[in-house]
Amino acid sequence: MTVPETMAREAFVDSNVQKKEGFIRTGIDKLDRLLEGGIPGGFTVVLLGSPGSSTEILVKQIATTGNVTYITTEETKDEILDTIRRFKWTVPEIDFVDISEKYYTSVLKGEQKRVSIYEQRSKLKLKELIEMGSTAVPSTETGNEDFLAVFSNRTKSVSKNRIIIINSLDFFLSQYGQESVLKTVYAAKVNNLKNKGALLIVMTKGVHGELFERKMEGLADAVLELDVIQKGSSFERYLSVKKMRNYAKKIGIARYVIDDSGFVLEMIERIM
């Protein structure tokens, strides 16, 4: 991301934002101010983050607002709760869909089965192995769960006005084809629109190809991008609102830091 040199800077007169009907608050006052009230109900938001931009901290902080379904693929439920406690945020009742725990349990079971098969075969005589015709790596079919189906089903069953966090889409793209993932995201978008909630999808920037990113940006109602920019010997972090369907005035950039309290926006800058 290139930060424009000519901007109108908007000073923070009040860090609190009045609740607006039809908008879902993120729980971060200055982010809600940047969004002029929060996320419009029914919006699908793609959060693109470059490595080191701390998207995982931002979405955890949003999750502490409550009324959240959190589909996690990168960390387990316990790891997420540990981070929330470390920042001393309020720990609400979060509806976790812990795909991460299920996946790693499945991987471990697969490895255990592989070791078990090797151990069994190591006890056989050479002649018996030849008769089995089995010199290849043993199969480790474990009947793994269809995690993309879990994603689809859970986003269908949520209540109205709820925040759904998918952290992150990278996992599904590593396991399934891009077109299958896109279809599932589109179905989730339709359900979220009906429920007037906020669907927040995290994806690493620059990993899955420019064409796929463009498709995701086109499908999304809003696109937020987190970037880390090196300036001399230091680094600066920026959050940009690249797209907000029907709310062009919301396009802008905010510099942010990560401190002991979490994700903190420092200044809003509106693009002229």
C-alpha positions as CSV (number, residue, x, y, z in Angstrom):
1,M,0.0,0.0,0.0
2,T,1.3,3.5,-0.9
3,V,0.2,6.2,1.5
4,P,-1.0,9.3,-0.4
5,E,0.9,12.4,0.3
6,T,-2.1,14.8,0.0
7,M,-4.8,14.1,2.6
8,A,-7.2,16.0,4.8
9,R,-6.4,15.0,8.3
10,E,-9.2,14.6,10.7
11,A,-8.4,15.2,14.4
12,F,-10.2,13.2,17.0
13,V,-12.5,15.5,18.9
14,D,-14.2,12.6,20.7
15,S,-13.0,9.0,20.6
16,N,-16.6,7.8,21.4
17,V,-19.1,7.1,18.7
18,Q,-22.8,7.2,19.1
19,K,-24.5,3.9,18.2
20,K,-26.3,4.1,14.9
21,E,-29.2,2.0,14.0
22,G,-28.4,-0.6,11.3
23,F,-24.7,-0.6,12.1
24,I,-22.7,-3.1,14.0
25,R,-20.0,-1.8,16.3
26,T,-16.5,-3.3,16.3
27,G,-15.9,-2.3,19.9
28,I,-12.9,-0.2,18.9
29,D,-14.1,3.4,19.2
30,K,-11.7,5.0,16.7
31,L,-12.3,2.2,14.2
32,D,-16.0,2.8,14.5
33,R,-15.3,6.5,14.0
34,L,-13.3,5.8,10.8
35,L,-16.3,3.7,9.6
36,E,-18.7,6.4,10.7
37,G,-20.7,4.3,13.0
38,G,-19.4,0.7,12.5
39,I,-20.0,-2.0,9.9
40,P,-23.3,-1.7,8.1
41,G,-25.6,-4.6,8.9
42,G,-25.5,-7.3,6.3
43,F,-22.0,-6.4,5.1
44,T,-19.3,-9.0,4.2
45,V,-15.9,-7.5,5.1
46,V,-12.6,-8.8,3.7
47,L,-9.7,-8.0,6.0
48,L,-6.4,-8.3,4.0
49,G,-3.3,-8.3,6.1
50,S,0.4,-8.3,5.1
51,P,2.7,-10.5,7.3
52,G,3.4,-8.7,10.6
53,S,0.4,-6.4,10.4
54,S,-1.3,-8.1,13.4
55,T,-4.7,-8.9,11.9
56,E,-5.0,-11.7,14.5
57,I,-4.9,-9.1,17.3
58,L,-7.5,-6.9,15.6
59,V,-10.0,-9.7,15.1
60,K,-9.6,-11.0,18.7
61,Q,-10.3,-7.5,20.0
62,I,-13.4,-7.3,17.9
63,A,-14.5,-10.7,19.2
64,T,-14.5,-9.3,22.7
65,T,-17.6,-7.2,21.9
66,G,-19.7,-10.4,22.3
67,N,-22.5,-11.8,20.1
68,V,-19.7,-13.3,18.0
69,T,-19.3,-16.6,16.2
70,Y,-15.5,-17.2,15.7
71,I,-14.4,-19.8,13.2
72,T,-10.7,-20.3,14.0
73,T,-8.3,-22.3,11.8
74,E,-4.9,-20.8,12.9
75,E,-5.2,-21.0,16.7
76,T,-7.2,-23.1,19.1
77,K,-9.9,-21.7,21.3
78,D,-7.7,-21.9,24.3
79,E,-4.9,-20.0,22.6
80,I,-7.3,-17.3,21.6
81,L,-8.7,-17.0,25.1
82,D,-5.1,-16.8,26.5
83,T,-4.4,-13.8,24.2
84,I,-7.6,-12.1,25.3
85,R,-6.7,-12.5,28.9
86,R,-3.1,-11.3,28.3
87,F,-4.4,-8.0,27.0
88,K,-6.8,-7.9,29.9
89,W,-9.8,-7.6,27.7
90,T,-13.3,-8.6,28.9
91,V,-13.8,-12.3,28.1
92,P,-17.4,-12.6,26.7
93,E,-19.3,-15.7,25.7
94,I,-17.9,-16.4,22.2
95,D,-19.4,-19.2,20.0
96,F,-16.1,-20.9,18.9
97,V,-16.0,-23.2,15.9
98,D,-12.5,-24.7,16.6
99,I,-11.5,-26.1,13.3
100,S,-7.8,-25.7,14.3
101,E,-8.2,-28.2,17.2
102,K,-10.1,-30.6,15.0
103,Y,-7.6,-30.4,12.2
104,Y,-4.5,-30.9,14.3
105,T,-6.1,-33.8,16.1
106,S,-6.8,-35.3,12.7
107,V,-3.2,-34.8,11.6
108,L,-1.9,-36.5,14.8
109,K,-4.2,-39.4,14.4
110,G,-3.0,-39.8,10.8
111,E,0.6,-39.8,11.9
112,Q,-0.2,-42.3,14.7
113,K,-1.8,-44.6,12.1
114,R,1.2,-44.3,9.8
115,V,3.6,-45.2,12.6
116,S,1.4,-48.1,13.6
117,I,1.3,-49.5,10.0
118,Y,5.1,-49.3,9.7
119,E,5.5,-51.0,13.1
120,Q,3.3,-53.9,12.0
121,R,5.1,-54.3,8.7
122,S,8.5,-54.2,10.3
123,K,7.6,-57.4,12.0
124,L,6.8,-59.2,8.8
125,K,9.4,-61.2,6.8
126,L,10.7,-60.0,3.5
127,K,8.8,-62.7,1.6
128,E,5.5,-61.7,3.2
129,L,6.1,-58.0,2.3
130,I,6.8,-59.0,-1.3
131,E,3.6,-61.0,-1.4
132,M,1.6,-58.1,-0.1
133,G,3.1,-56.0,-2.9
134,S,3.5,-53.1,-0.5
135,T,6.8,-51.2,-0.6
136,A,5.1,-47.8,-0.9
137,V,4.3,-45.4,1.8
138,P,1.2,-46.7,3.7
139,S,-2.0,-44.9,3.3
140,T,-3.2,-42.7,6.1
141,E,-6.8,-42.2,5.2
142,T,-8.6,-41.0,8.3
143,G,-12.0,-40.0,7.1
144,N,-11.2,-36.3,7.8
145,E,-14.1,-33.9,8.3
146,D,-15.1,-31.6,5.5
147,F,-14.1,-28.3,7.0
148,L,-15.4,-26.3,4.2
149,A,-18.8,-27.8,4.9
150,V,-18.4,-26.9,8.6
151,F,-17.7,-23.3,7.5
152,S,-20.8,-23.3,5.3
153,N,-23.2,-24.9,7.8
154,R,-22.1,-22.7,10.7
155,T,-22.5,-19.5,8.8
156,K,-26.1,-20.6,7.9
157,S,-27.1,-21.3,11.5
158,V,-26.2,-18.0,13.2
159,S,-28.8,-15.6,14.7
160,K,-29.5,-12.1,13.4
161,N,-27.2,-9.1,14.0
162,R,-24.2,-11.3,14.8
163,I,-20.6,-10.9,13.9
164,I,-19.0,-13.9,12.2
165,I,-15.2,-14.0,12.2
166,I,-13.3,-16.3,9.8
167,N,-9.7,-16.4,10.8
168,S,-8.5,-17.2,8.3
169,L,-9.5,-18.1,4.8
170,D,-5.8,-19.1,4.1
171,F,-6.5,-22.5,5.7
172,F,-9.5,-23.3,3.4
173,L,-7.4,-22.2,0.4
174,S,-4.7,-24.6,1.4
175,Q,-7.2,-27.5,1.6
176,Y,-9.7,-26.8,-1.2
177,G,-9.8,-25.3,-4.7
178,Q,-10.3,-21.5,-5.0
179,E,-13.6,-21.8,-6.9
180,S,-15.0,-24.1,-4.1
181,V,-13.9,-21.6,-1.5
182,L,-15.4,-18.7,-3.4
183,K,-18.8,-20.5,-3.7
184,T,-18.8,-21.1,0.0
185,V,-17.9,-17.5,0.8
186,Y,-20.7,-16.3,-1.5
187,A,-23.3,-18.5,0.2
188,A,-22.1,-17.2,3.6
189,K,-22.4,-13.7,2.3
190,V,-26.0,-14.3,1.2
191,N,-26.9,-15.7,4.7
192,N,-25.2,-12.8,6.4
193,L,-27.1,-10.3,4.3
194,K,-30.4,-12.0,5.3
195,N,-29.3,-11.9,9.0
196,K,-28.1,-8.3,8.9
197,G,-24.9,-9.4,10.6
198,A,-21.2,-8.6,9.9
199,L,-19.2,-11.3,8.2
200,L,-15.5,-10.6,8.7
201,I,-13.1,-12.7,6.6
202,V,-9.3,-12.6,7.2
203,M,-6.9,-13.4,4.4
204,T,-3.2,-12.9,4.0
205,K,-2.3,-10.3,1.4
206,G,-0.3,-11.3,-1.7
207,V,-0.3,-15.1,-1.1
208,H,-3.2,-16.5,-3.2
209,G,-2.7,-14.6,-6.4
210,E,-3.8,-11.2,-7.6
211,L,-6.7,-12.6,-9.5
212,F,-8.2,-14.3,-6.5
213,E,-7.7,-11.2,-4.4
214,R,-9.6,-9.2,-7.0
215,K,-12.4,-11.7,-6.9
216,M,-12.6,-11.5,-3.1
217,E,-12.6,-7.7,-3.2
218,G,-15.3,-7.8,-5.8
219,L,-17.5,-10.1,-3.8
220,A,-17.0,-8.2,-0.5
221,D,-19.1,-5.2,0.5
222,A,-16.1,-3.7,2.3
223,V,-12.4,-4.2,2.1
224,L,-10.0,-3.3,4.9
225,E,-6.3,-3.6,4.4
226,L,-3.6,-3.7,7.1
227,D,0.0,-2.9,6.0
228,V,3.4,-2.5,7.5
229,I,5.6,0.1,5.8
230,Q,9.3,0.5,6.5
231,K,10.5,4.1,6.8
232,G,14.2,4.2,7.4
233,S,15.0,2.1,10.4
234,S,11.5,2.1,11.7
235,F,8.1,0.6,10.7
236,E,4.7,2.2,10.5
237,R,1.4,0.4,10.4
238,Y,-1.6,1.6,8.4
239,L,-5.2,0.4,8.2
240,S,-6.9,1.5,5.0
241,V,-10.6,1.3,4.1
242,K,-10.3,0.5,0.4
243,K,-13.9,-0.2,-0.3
244,M,-17.3,0.4,1.4
245,R,-20.2,-0.3,-0.8
246,N,-22.6,2.7,-1.0
247,Y,-20.5,4.6,1.5
248,A,-17.7,6.3,-0.6
249,K,-17.2,8.9,2.1
250,K,-15.8,6.2,4.5
251,I,-12.7,5.6,2.3
252,G,-9.7,6.6,4.3
253,I,-6.5,5.6,6.1
254,A,-5.6,5.4,9.8
255,R,-2.2,4.9,11.3
256,Y,-2.2,2.3,14.2
257,V,0.0,0.7,16.8
258,I,-0.1,-2.4,18.9
259,D,0.5,-1.7,22.5
260,D,-0.3,-3.3,25.9
261,S,-4.0,-2.5,25.4
262,G,-4.1,-4.0,21.9
263,F,-5.0,-2.5,18.5
264,V,-4.9,1.4,18.8
265,L,-5.7,3.8,16.0
266,E,-3.7,7.0,16.2
267,M,-5.0,9.3,13.4
268,I,-7.7,9.2,10.7
269,E,-6.8,10.6,7.3
270,R,-9.5,11.1,4.7
271,I,-8.4,10.8,1.1
272,M,-9.3,13.9,-0.9
